[in-house]
Amino acid sequence: MTRWLSRGAVIHRILEQWEPLLLFFSAEAQTREGKVDRATEIAKRMKEPGTKHMLLFVSFVIKKVDQLNLIFQSEDFQLHRLYQDMSDGYRLLLAMYVKPAVLSSVPLHEINPTEADIAMSLDRINLGGRCETHLMVEPLGSGEKVLRTDAQSFLKDLCSQIRKRFDLDRNSILAELKVLSPRVAMLPAEDEERPRTLAPLLARFKHLVKDADRDDVCDEWRDLPAALATAPVAVKEETPPVFWAKVAELKNAVGEPRFQHLCELMGNMMSLPHSTASVERTFSQMNRVKTNQTNRLLVATTKGRMLASQAIKESGNAGCTMFEPSASLLQDVMKNGPRHRSQSKEVAGVTLGVVD
């Protein structure tokens, strides 16, 4: 996916500067007349009929792929939307060359994108607005069939690769994780979109719930809509972590957590990773903290700096100069200050090779 992002940016820039680039390489080719070099080859390729048409088409497709990639790049919680967003994006790509009747009648995971029978005629393939317009301005004649054939092959290969890497079955684990969504959880019990029971999830995540607690989990899931019937509409708009934290605060008549087992299950499932980018950003941040000059910092110190950076970011202030620490944070610093000094005295005169 990262390679798609980089190539998309390159193609976008080339198309944006197409005319200046064409003039530049054409002039360079003339000064090197009779010689074969890269400038001459680039100028020749840019002037070939269909080159710009294909770049416009690829740019159109990569923009859609980028939207799918953003799902896995997000730092926000997306696990409950992952299946639906990926399915919608995949369906849009299929719709560019697959017959509408196939998309409306065959389950998404059963469609083989490489089958010839499901493809619409070449003249019906969606090449994108810019490419179609450019075909009107600069017709390719017989070359248009070649362009459309190549575009169809490109789409088939792309959809085939997505299908290999993502489970599009409606009964897949990712599809069942929609129960994390506040909107789905608050649907009436009789709504078909709301799963009747959590038994399929319990069967997949056997280690998350004790066998003796599974009845309680399913009962709490069935009771949830009635308990939240009078909840404000805004609750539906909360993120899953915030929503389930609020549900966990609900008490029964004797003051005990009403949905304890259900919230524990949801909390454990929300810990499943879905974004590799957030992990990569954390490692990058750690590398910035542990530079060559500060490479001997204790892990606890590095962790403290990273948490401080996160706290400043989440406070919504304009930076560290405007950050106002809370009273609890100041008390914690004052409490731990003497302990830190006493520990420092204990190791005085001893070379540990560690800087804190």
C-alpha positions as a printed Julia matrix, in Angstrom:
356×3 Matrix{Float64}:
   0.0     0.0     0.0
   2.84    2.39    0.78
   4.2     1.94   -2.73
   0.79    2.85   -4.13
   0.85    6.08   -2.12
   4.28    7.07   -3.42
   3.47    6.19   -7.02
   0.19    8.05   -6.84
   1.99   11.21   -5.73
   4.52   10.86   -8.57
   1.84   10.34  -11.23
  -0.17   13.27   -9.89
   2.88   15.52  -10.11
   3.74   14.37  -13.64
   0.2    15.07  -14.88
   0.17   18.42  -13.11
   3.4    19.47  -14.87
   2.8    17.57  -18.11
   3.24   20.44  -20.57
   6.39   21.93  -18.94
   7.93   18.46  -18.69
   7.13   17.7   -22.3
   8.74   20.96  -23.44
  11.81   20.33  -21.29
  12.48   16.77  -22.43
  11.7    17.64  -26.06
  14.28   20.43  -25.94
  16.8    18.14  -24.27
  16.18   15.48  -26.91
  16.87   17.96  -29.72
  20.21   18.98  -28.23
  21.18   15.29  -28.12
  19.97   14.46  -31.61
  21.45   11.21  -32.83
  22.2    10.02  -29.31
  20.15    7.64  -27.18
  19.74    8.81  -23.6
  17.04    9.03  -20.97
  15.81   12.48  -22.0
  15.24   11.27  -25.55
  13.45    8.12  -24.36
  11.23   10.08  -21.96
  10.3    12.62  -24.63
   9.5     9.82  -27.05
   7.33    8.0   -24.51
   5.45   11.16  -23.5
   4.58   11.86  -27.15
   3.32    8.33  -27.78
  -0.48    8.16  -28.18
  -2.09    6.71  -25.07
   0.64    7.51  -22.54
  -1.17   10.42  -20.93
  -4.48    8.6   -21.23
  -3.13    5.66  -19.23
  -1.58    7.91  -16.58
  -4.92    9.68  -16.14
  -6.64    6.33  -15.68
  -4.04    5.02  -13.22
  -4.24    8.26  -11.23
  -8.01    7.81  -11.03
  -7.68    4.26   -9.69
  -4.84    5.01   -7.26
  -6.95    7.73   -5.67
  -9.49    5.04   -4.76
  -6.76    2.74   -3.47
  -5.42    5.58   -1.33
  -8.83    5.85    0.35
  -8.59    2.17    1.31
  -5.05    2.67    2.54
  -6.13    5.53    4.81
  -8.27    3.05    6.76
  -5.11    1.24    7.85
  -3.18    4.48    8.38
  -5.69    6.02   10.79
  -4.8     6.59   14.42
  -8.48    6.64   15.36
 -10.36    3.47   16.25
 -11.67    1.94   13.0
 -12.02   -1.76   13.76
 -15.84   -1.67   13.8
 -15.9    -0.02   10.35
 -13.05   -1.89    8.72
 -15.1    -4.58    6.97
 -17.8    -2.21    5.7
 -15.37    0.43    4.45
 -13.16   -2.13    2.71
 -16.17   -3.86    1.16
 -17.56   -0.57   -0.13
 -14.2     0.43   -1.61
 -13.72   -2.97   -3.22
 -17.23   -2.83   -4.67
 -16.48    0.56   -6.26
 -13.4    -0.9    -7.96
 -15.37   -3.89   -9.24
 -18.12   -1.59  -10.53
 -15.61   -0.02  -12.91
 -15.61   -3.12  -15.12
 -18.01   -5.75  -13.72
 -21.61   -6.04  -14.91
 -24.06   -4.36  -12.48
 -26.27   -7.47  -12.5
 -23.39   -9.51  -11.07
 -22.71   -7.02   -8.29
 -26.36   -6.92   -7.27
 -26.99  -10.67   -7.3
 -23.74  -12.37   -6.24
 -22.2   -12.05   -2.74
 -19.04   -9.99   -2.84
 -16.75  -12.75   -1.61
 -18.0   -15.16   -4.28
 -17.17  -12.88   -7.22
 -13.97  -13.92   -8.99
 -12.63  -10.63  -10.42
 -10.57  -12.42  -13.1
 -13.5   -14.25  -14.73
 -14.21  -13.07  -18.27
 -17.97  -13.72  -18.07
 -18.61  -11.08  -15.41
 -16.86   -8.22  -17.26
 -18.87   -5.63  -19.15
 -17.97   -4.71  -22.72
 -14.77   -2.69  -23.17
 -16.61    0.45  -24.26
 -18.5     0.46  -20.92
 -15.42    0.36  -18.66
 -15.12    3.37  -16.36
 -11.81    5.07  -17.14
 -12.5     8.14  -15.02
 -13.7    11.58  -15.99
 -10.32   13.02  -16.94
  -9.31   10.06  -19.08
 -12.68    9.93  -20.85
 -12.5    13.67  -21.53
  -8.95   13.37  -22.85
 -10.16   10.63  -25.2
 -12.64   13.12  -26.64
  -9.94   15.77  -27.07
  -7.25   13.4   -28.35
  -8.91   10.28  -29.82
  -6.75    7.18  -30.07
  -8.63    5.49  -32.89
  -7.85    1.78  -32.84
  -5.54    2.43  -29.88
  -8.55    3.05  -27.64
  -9.31   -0.68  -27.59
  -5.75   -1.37  -26.42
  -6.13    1.26  -23.69
  -9.4    -0.2   -22.46
  -8.04   -3.75  -22.56
  -5.01   -2.71  -20.51
  -7.26   -0.84  -18.08
  -9.44   -3.92  -17.64
  -6.39   -6.11  -16.98
  -5.12   -3.57  -14.45
  -8.44   -3.58  -12.57
  -8.68   -7.37  -12.62
  -5.23   -7.75  -11.12
  -5.85   -5.06   -8.5
  -9.16   -6.56   -7.35
  -7.65  -10.04   -7.35
  -4.85   -8.91   -5.04
  -7.28   -7.2    -2.66
  -9.46  -10.32   -2.59
  -6.44  -12.45   -1.64
  -5.51  -10.21    1.27
  -8.89   -9.3     2.76
 -11.67  -11.65    3.85
 -14.84  -10.31    2.21
 -17.14  -13.0     3.6
 -20.1   -11.56    5.5
 -19.48  -14.12    8.23
 -15.8   -13.26    8.67
 -14.34  -12.09   11.97
 -13.99   -8.53   10.74
 -17.62   -8.48    9.62
 -18.77   -9.67   13.03
 -16.78   -6.95   14.79
 -19.47   -4.46   13.79
 -20.97   -5.23   17.23
 -18.36   -2.81   18.61
 -20.17    0.04   16.86
 -22.37    2.12   19.2
 -24.94    2.48   16.42
 -25.26   -1.3    15.98
 -25.28   -1.97   19.72
 -28.14    0.49   20.23
 -30.33   -0.88   17.43
 -33.62   -2.48   18.53
 -33.28   -6.18   19.3
 -35.57   -7.08   16.39
 -33.5    -5.16   13.83
 -31.93   -7.58   11.31
 -28.69   -5.59   11.19
 -28.13   -6.21   14.89
 -26.75   -9.71   15.6
 -29.24  -11.72   17.63
 -26.49  -13.38   19.66
 -22.76  -13.08   20.26
 -22.26  -16.84   20.08
 -20.28  -16.67   16.78
 -17.82  -14.22   18.36
 -17.55  -16.28   21.52
 -16.72  -19.32   19.41
 -13.94  -17.42   17.63
 -12.54  -15.77   20.79
 -12.83  -18.66   23.23
  -9.96  -17.42   25.38
 -11.58  -14.03   26.06
 -14.6   -15.28   28.0
 -14.79  -18.05   30.56
 -17.21  -20.82   29.72
 -19.26  -20.05   32.84
 -19.67  -16.39   31.79
 -20.9   -16.93   28.23
 -24.56  -17.04   29.2
 -24.15  -13.72   30.99
 -22.46  -12.14   27.96
 -25.28  -13.15   25.62
 -27.96  -12.06   28.11
 -26.3    -8.67   28.58
 -26.1    -8.2    24.8
 -29.85   -8.86   24.49
 -30.67   -6.51   27.39
 -28.5    -3.65   26.13
 -31.0    -1.99   23.69
 -33.68   -1.72   26.37
 -31.21   -0.29   28.87
 -30.04    2.34   26.37
 -33.48    3.15   24.95
 -33.57    6.45   26.83
 -29.92    7.32   26.22
 -29.21   10.6    24.39
 -28.91   10.36   20.61
 -25.39   11.79   20.9
 -24.26    8.54   22.53
 -24.49    6.87   19.12
 -21.88    9.3    17.82
 -19.32    8.38   20.47
 -16.27    6.34   19.53
 -16.48    2.66   20.58
 -13.9     3.05   23.41
 -15.84    5.98   24.91
 -19.22    4.32   24.35
 -18.32    1.04   26.04
 -16.62    2.88   28.89
 -19.94    4.63   29.56
 -21.86    1.35   29.32
 -19.46   -0.15   31.88
 -20.51    2.57   34.35
 -24.17    1.47   34.33
 -25.27   -0.21   37.58
 -28.06   -2.61   38.45
 -30.47   -2.32   41.38
 -27.87   -3.49   43.91
 -25.15   -1.18   42.62
 -23.17   -3.78   40.68
 -21.99   -3.3    37.07
 -24.95   -4.23   34.87
 -22.95   -5.13   31.77
 -19.67   -6.25   33.3
 -19.06   -9.37   31.2
 -20.17   -7.75   27.93
 -17.94   -4.72   28.44
 -14.96   -6.9    29.32
 -15.42   -8.79   26.04
 -15.77   -5.58   24.03
 -12.73   -4.08   25.71
 -10.62   -7.11   24.88
 -11.74   -7.1    21.24
 -11.01   -3.39   20.92
  -7.39   -4.14   21.74
  -7.0    -5.98   18.43
  -4.57   -4.06   16.18
  -5.74   -2.8    12.8
  -3.29   -0.04   11.94
   0.37   -0.77   11.29
   0.97    2.92   10.75
   0.31    3.8    14.41
   2.95    1.27   15.49
   5.43    2.65   12.96
   4.79    6.19   14.21
   5.46    5.07   17.79
   8.79    3.53   16.8
   9.68    6.68   14.85
   8.89    8.8    17.88
  11.03    6.55   20.07
  13.91    6.88   17.6
  13.62   10.66   17.81
  13.8    10.52   21.61
  16.72    8.07   21.71
  19.16    9.94   19.49
  22.9     9.4    19.37
  23.29   11.91   22.2
  20.54   10.4    24.38
  20.84    6.76   23.39
  21.62    5.72   26.98
  18.31    6.9    28.42
  16.43    4.48   30.65
  13.38    2.86   29.08
  11.24    4.46   31.79
  12.58    7.9    30.87
  11.95    7.32   27.17
   8.43    6.15   27.97
   7.86    9.23   30.12
   8.88   11.59   27.33
   6.63    9.83   24.83
   3.67    9.92   27.23
   4.32   13.6    27.9
   4.25   14.28   24.16
   1.0    12.34   23.86
  -0.58   14.24   26.76
   0.31   17.59   25.22
  -1.11   16.5    21.86
  -4.38   15.27   23.39
  -4.81   18.42   25.48
  -5.65   20.36   22.33
  -3.29   23.22   23.18
  -1.09   24.93   20.62
   2.09   23.26   21.86
   4.2    22.57   24.9
   4.51   26.29   25.74
   0.73   26.54   26.21
   0.29   23.21   28.02
  -1.25   23.48   31.49
  -0.61   20.38   33.65
  -3.52   19.14   35.72
  -3.55   19.24   39.51
  -3.22   15.46   39.71
  -0.16   15.55   37.46
   1.51   18.22   39.61
   0.78   16.21   42.75
   2.28   13.12   41.17
   5.45   15.02   40.26
   5.76   16.42   43.79
   5.16   12.97   45.26
   7.74   11.22   43.11
  10.35   13.96   43.31
  11.78   13.01   46.75
  11.75    9.32   45.83
  13.74   10.03   42.69
  16.28   12.06   44.66
  16.68    9.34   47.29
  17.27    6.73   44.58
  19.84    8.98   42.96
  21.74    9.25   46.26
  21.81    5.47   46.64
  23.67    5.06   43.35
  25.95    8.03   43.91
  29.52    7.17   43.09
  28.51    4.05   41.16
  28.99    4.15   37.39
  25.94    2.47   35.85
  26.45    3.68   32.33
  22.86    4.9    32.25
  21.63    8.47   32.06
  18.18    9.34   33.4
